[in-house]
């Protein structure tokens, strides 16, 4: 998967879990993105967090990269995801 595809899938998945108290657990995200290694997944989540599209919650030291318990989409992330989806619909 290309980085853009991974980020899109992270946003879509966190959007689906937006009503959960803490977002989606990292282990669930790992199982959805099975073919993406932990380091790459961490890098893409970090990228999205730097852009304020997602936020990570709960720190622990259980893993070298995915050392937080959950990922949640932000309001800005929802707006960006819905805007890009609407734009794609208009093009087709």
Backbone bond lengths (Angstrom), bond angles and torsions (degrees), N, CA, C in turn:
res aa  C-N    CA-C-N  psi(-1)  N-CA   C-N-CA  omega(-1)  CA-C   N-CA-C  phi
1 X - - - 1.456 - - 1.526 110.10 -
2 X 1.288 115.73 143.32 1.452 120.83 176.13 1.523 109.50 -80.41
3 X 1.339 117.93 154.20 1.467 120.60 -179.57 1.531 113.79 -53.18
4 X 1.319 116.74 -39.91 1.471 120.46 179.53 1.534 110.72 -62.40
5 X 1.323 116.95 -39.69 1.466 121.64 179.14 1.527 110.62 -67.55
6 X 1.330 116.49 -39.91 1.472 120.85 178.86 1.521 109.61 -63.99
7 X 1.325 117.04 -46.96 1.473 120.21 179.65 1.518 111.22 -61.78
8 X 1.321 116.82 -41.09 1.468 121.06 178.61 1.528 110.09 -60.97
9 X 1.328 116.82 -44.65 1.468 120.81 -179.48 1.528 110.76 -65.73
10 X 1.322 117.83 -38.54 1.471 120.97 176.65 1.521 109.75 -61.37
11 X 1.330 117.26 -46.85 1.465 120.80 179.40 1.530 111.67 -62.47
12 X 1.323 116.85 -44.69 1.462 120.21 179.37 1.525 111.64 -62.37
13 X 1.318 116.35 -42.13 1.463 120.72 -178.37 1.525 111.22 -69.00
14 X 1.329 117.23 -43.49 1.472 119.26 178.37 1.526 110.40 -67.16
15 X 1.334 117.15 -31.72 1.468 120.79 176.20 1.531 110.32 -63.35
16 X 1.329 116.33 -42.64 1.466 120.74 178.79 1.530 111.36 -62.04
17 X 1.318 117.74 -27.38 1.468 122.97 -178.50 1.534 111.97 -104.53
18 X 1.306 117.49 19.65 1.467 120.94 -174.58 1.521 113.59 -65.04
19 X 1.330 118.36 -23.20 1.457 120.56 -179.40 1.532 112.92 -91.22
20 X 1.332 116.39 -5.71 1.469 120.05 175.17 1.525 108.57 -71.31
21 X 1.302 117.30 148.55 1.468 121.25 -175.63 1.519 113.47 -54.84
22 X 1.328 117.24 -43.04 1.462 120.44 -174.60 1.524 113.70 -115.50
23 X 1.314 118.94 5.52 1.459 120.50 -175.33 1.515 109.94 92.95
24 X 1.310 116.77 -143.90 1.469 121.44 179.50 1.522 108.87 -111.56
25 X 1.317 115.83 138.05 1.464 120.37 178.38 1.525 109.54 -69.58
26 X 1.318 115.41 147.07 1.469 119.60 -177.74 1.527 111.69 -61.68
27 X 1.316 118.13 -34.06 1.468 119.32 179.78 1.527 110.92 -66.77
28 X 1.344 117.50 -33.63 1.466 120.51 175.29 1.523 110.30 -67.16
29 X 1.309 115.41 -42.14 1.466 120.63 179.12 1.532 109.95 -62.96
30 X 1.325 116.38 -40.71 1.476 120.53 177.47 1.527 111.15 -62.11
31 X 1.331 117.28 -39.23 1.468 119.67 -178.96 1.528 111.49 -71.15
32 X 1.323 117.65 -30.27 1.463 120.89 177.08 1.528 110.27 -72.81
33 X 1.330 116.27 -40.83 1.469 121.92 179.78 1.529 109.07 -102.58
34 X 1.332 116.93 60.38 1.462 123.54 -174.48 1.525 113.79 -58.26
35 X 1.321 116.92 -35.98 1.461 119.47 -174.99 1.529 113.00 -86.59
36 X 1.331 117.77 8.91 1.465 122.15 178.40 1.528 108.08 -109.67
37 X 1.328 116.78 125.21 1.457 119.49 -178.34 1.536 110.84 -72.34
38 X 1.320 115.52 161.51 1.465 122.50 -174.82 1.534 112.84 -57.62
39 X 1.322 116.63 -43.11 1.465 120.13 -178.14 1.533 111.25 -64.42
40 X 1.324 117.26 -44.42 1.465 121.27 179.29 1.525 110.72 -65.00
41 X 1.317 116.95 -42.99 1.463 120.81 178.19 1.528 110.13 -60.26
42 X 1.324 115.99 -44.07 1.469 120.66 177.60 1.527 111.09 -60.16
43 X 1.330 117.27 -43.85 1.462 121.19 -179.47 1.527 111.56 -62.17
44 X 1.316 116.94 -40.29 1.464 120.38 -179.41 1.528 111.60 -72.32
45 X 1.323 117.07 -37.05 1.472 120.32 175.55 1.526 109.51 -65.24
46 X 1.322 117.24 -41.88 1.462 121.74 177.84 1.524 110.49 -60.98
47 X 1.325 117.01 -43.49 1.466 121.41 177.59 1.535 110.41 -58.45
48 X 1.335 116.17 -48.27 1.468 120.23 -179.65 1.531 111.21 -64.71
49 X 1.328 116.47 -35.15 1.472 120.25 178.56 1.532 110.28 -68.60
50 X 1.319 117.78 -38.85 1.461 120.96 177.75 1.524 111.79 -64.47
51 X 1.321 117.12 -28.96 1.466 122.41 177.64 1.534 111.48 -88.12
52 X 1.334 117.15 3.63 1.475 123.94 -179.99 1.526 112.98 62.55
53 X 1.325 117.01 31.58 1.459 121.20 177.85 1.523 111.89 -94.44
54 X 1.326 117.02 -27.17 1.469 122.39 174.56 1.514 108.45 -136.89
55 X 1.316 114.97 165.39 1.453 121.09 174.07 1.521 108.56 -133.03
56 X 1.322 116.77 146.03 1.466 120.63 176.94 1.510 108.20 -101.44
57 X 1.333 115.37 150.14 1.463 120.75 -176.37 1.515 110.47 -133.37
58 X 1.313 115.69 144.49 1.458 121.87 174.58 1.505 113.97 69.98
59 X 1.290 118.02 103.88 1.467 122.42 179.86 1.534 110.37 -92.56
60 X 1.320 115.26 141.52 1.465 121.98 171.27 1.516 107.84 -154.88
61 X 1.309 116.72 167.38 1.464 120.53 -174.73 1.521 112.63 -108.69
62 X 1.308 117.58 26.06 1.455 120.92 -177.14 1.513 115.19 -71.50
63 X 1.325 117.45 -25.09 1.462 120.75 -177.56 1.517 109.51 -132.70
64 X 1.317 116.67 152.87 1.466 118.80 -178.65 1.529 113.35 -68.69
65 X 1.333 118.53 -33.76 1.458 120.22 -176.53 1.524 112.57 -112.74
66 X 1.301 117.25 -58.32 1.462 119.92 -178.66 1.530 109.30 -81.87
67 X 1.331 115.55 71.14 1.463 120.98 -174.42 1.523 112.07 -98.57
68 X 1.319 116.02 43.87 1.464 123.36 173.45 1.518 106.43 -142.37
69 X 1.313 116.52 158.92 1.454 118.82 -172.10 1.524 114.43 -91.25
70 X 1.325 117.93 -23.77 1.462 118.73 -176.99 1.523 111.40 -150.91
71 X 1.322 114.75 159.24 1.467 122.86 176.23 1.523 106.74 -128.40
72 X 1.330 116.37 132.30 1.462 121.12 179.96 1.526 109.71 -129.07
73 X 1.311 115.31 146.54 1.457 120.31 177.96 1.530 108.85 -81.08
74 X 1.321 116.83 144.91 1.457 121.86 178.28 1.535 109.04 -93.24
75 X 1.326 116.60 171.05 1.461 120.83 176.56 1.532 110.33 -60.25
76 X 1.323 115.95 -40.57 1.463 120.53 178.12 1.535 110.08 -63.54
77 X 1.319 116.95 -40.05 1.461 121.37 178.14 1.517 111.70 -62.70
78 X 1.335 116.83 -40.61 1.471 121.10 177.58 1.527 109.59 -62.58
79 X 1.329 116.21 -47.62 1.469 120.00 -179.78 1.528 111.49 -59.44
80 X 1.323 116.74 -44.89 1.467 120.39 -179.61 1.521 111.28 -64.87
81 X 1.324 116.98 -42.30 1.461 120.97 179.88 1.523 110.44 -63.84
82 X 1.321 117.47 -46.24 1.460 120.73 -178.75 1.528 111.44 -68.72
83 X 1.327 117.11 -36.91 1.464 120.45 178.72 1.526 110.89 -64.55
84 X 1.317 116.91 -44.99 1.464 119.27 -178.82 1.528 110.45 -69.40
85 X 1.343 118.11 -32.60 1.460 121.18 176.94 1.524 110.38 -67.05
86 X 1.341 116.54 -42.73 1.466 120.84 178.61 1.520 110.95 -63.64
87 X 1.329 116.96 -41.62 1.461 120.96 179.83 1.518 111.13 -64.43
88 X 1.326 116.86 -38.22 1.471 120.79 178.03 1.533 110.36 -67.12
89 X 1.323 116.54 -38.39 1.472 120.22 177.93 1.523 111.73 -63.74
90 X 1.334 115.83 -38.65 1.459 120.10 -179.82 1.529 111.77 -67.52
91 X 1.337 116.93 -32.47 1.459 120.92 -179.26 1.526 111.90 -73.25
92 X 1.313 117.09 -27.01 1.486 118.71 -175.87 1.508 113.10 -91.41
